[in-house]
Amino acid sequence: MAPRKAETTERINVFFSPSTIEQLREAAEDRGATVSGLVRKIVMDWLREEEKREQRDQIDRKRSISD
Protein backbone atom coordinates (compact mmCIF):
# COMPACT_ATOMS: atom_id res chain seq x y z
CA MET A 1 0.00 0.00 0.00
CA ALA A 2 1.34 3.45 -0.91
CA PRO A 3 1.99 5.90 1.92
CA ARG A 4 -0.65 8.58 2.36
CA LYS A 5 0.06 12.22 1.69
CA ALA A 6 0.81 14.20 4.82
CA GLU A 7 -2.44 15.96 5.63
CA THR A 8 -4.50 16.57 8.69
CA THR A 9 -7.13 13.88 9.10
CA GLU A 10 -9.21 12.54 11.94
CA ARG A 11 -10.53 9.09 12.57
CA ILE A 12 -14.20 8.42 13.31
CA ASN A 13 -16.00 5.23 14.18
CA VAL A 14 -19.12 4.23 12.29
CA PHE A 15 -21.11 1.14 13.11
CA PHE A 16 -22.82 -0.98 10.45
CA SER A 17 -24.71 -4.23 10.55
CA PRO A 18 -22.76 -7.35 9.54
CA SER A 19 -24.71 -7.57 6.28
CA THR A 20 -23.88 -3.96 5.38
CA ILE A 21 -20.21 -4.55 6.16
CA GLU A 22 -20.22 -7.58 3.89
CA GLN A 23 -21.81 -5.53 1.09
CA LEU A 24 -19.18 -2.83 1.58
CA ARG A 25 -16.38 -5.42 1.49
CA GLU A 26 -17.70 -6.89 -1.74
CA ALA A 27 -18.17 -3.47 -3.35
CA ALA A 28 -14.68 -2.40 -2.31
CA GLU A 29 -13.14 -5.61 -3.62
CA ASP A 30 -14.98 -5.20 -6.94
CA ARG A 31 -13.43 -1.75 -7.28
CA GLY A 32 -9.97 -2.69 -6.06
CA ALA A 33 -10.39 -0.41 -3.06
CA THR A 34 -10.39 -0.75 0.69
CA VAL A 35 -13.60 -0.49 2.67
CA SER A 36 -12.27 2.72 4.27
CA GLY A 37 -11.44 4.17 0.86
CA LEU A 38 -14.86 3.27 -0.51
CA VAL A 39 -16.69 4.76 2.47
CA ARG A 40 -14.53 7.90 2.22
CA LYS A 41 -15.39 8.24 -1.48
CA ILE A 42 -19.10 7.73 -0.84
CA VAL A 43 -19.11 10.40 1.88
CA MET A 44 -17.08 12.89 -0.18
CA ASP A 45 -19.35 12.37 -3.22
CA TRP A 46 -22.42 12.91 -1.03
CA LEU A 47 -20.97 16.09 0.47
CA ARG A 48 -20.21 17.48 -3.00
CA GLU A 49 -23.76 16.72 -4.13
CA GLU A 50 -25.17 18.37 -0.99
CA GLU A 51 -23.14 21.49 -1.73
CA LYS A 52 -24.48 21.57 -5.30
CA ARG A 53 -28.05 21.16 -3.99
CA GLU A 54 -27.56 24.02 -1.55
CA GLN A 55 -26.24 26.25 -4.32
CA ARG A 56 -29.21 25.37 -6.55
CA ASP A 57 -31.60 26.07 -3.67
CA GLN A 58 -30.02 29.49 -3.10
CA ILE A 59 -30.40 30.32 -6.79
CA ASP A 60 -34.02 29.17 -6.74
CA ARG A 61 -34.75 31.31 -3.64
CA LYS A 62 -33.19 34.36 -5.28
CA ARG A 63 -35.26 33.78 -8.41
CA SER A 64 -38.48 33.43 -6.45
CA ILE A 65 -37.76 36.65 -4.54
CA SER A 66 -37.11 38.59 -7.75
CA ASP A 67 -40.25 37.26 -9.48
N, C-alpha and C positions, 0 to 999 in steps of 0.2 A: 504494500500500500504506500502511495506517495505521501510525503509529509505535507501537512496542511500549511497554508500561508499563515504567517504570524498576524493575527487579528484578534480583537477582543471578542470573545464569545462567552456565553453562559450556558450551563447545562440545566435542563429542566427534566422532570419526570412526568411521564404521561402513562396512564394505565389503560390497557385495552384488554378485551376478552381474549381467551386463547384462540378462538376462531378468527378474530380480526388480526391477531398477530400472525397466524398462519397465512392468511390472505396477503398481508404485507410482505412476509418472507417470500412467498411465491412471486408476487409482483416485482419485488426487488431483484430476485434471481433472474426473472425473465428479462429485466432491463440491464443486468450486469451491474447492479448497484447494491449498496448496503441498505438495510432497513432504515437506519438513521438518515442516510442520504436521500432516500425516497420520501420519508416523512418531511425532511427539511424542504425538499423541492415542492411537495404538495402545499405546505404552509406558505412558502414564499410565493407560489403561483396564486394562492387564494388571496394573500395580502395585496398583491398587484391588482388583481381583479376588483377587490374591495375599493382600492384607491381610484380605479377607473370609474366604478359605480358612483362613488362620492363626487367625483368631478362632473359626471353626467348629471347627477341630481342637482348640483349647484347651478349648472348651466340651465337646466329645466326650470329651477326656481327663479332665476334671473329673467328668463323668457316670460314666465307667467306673471311676474311683477310688471314687466314692461308692456304687457298686452292690455 
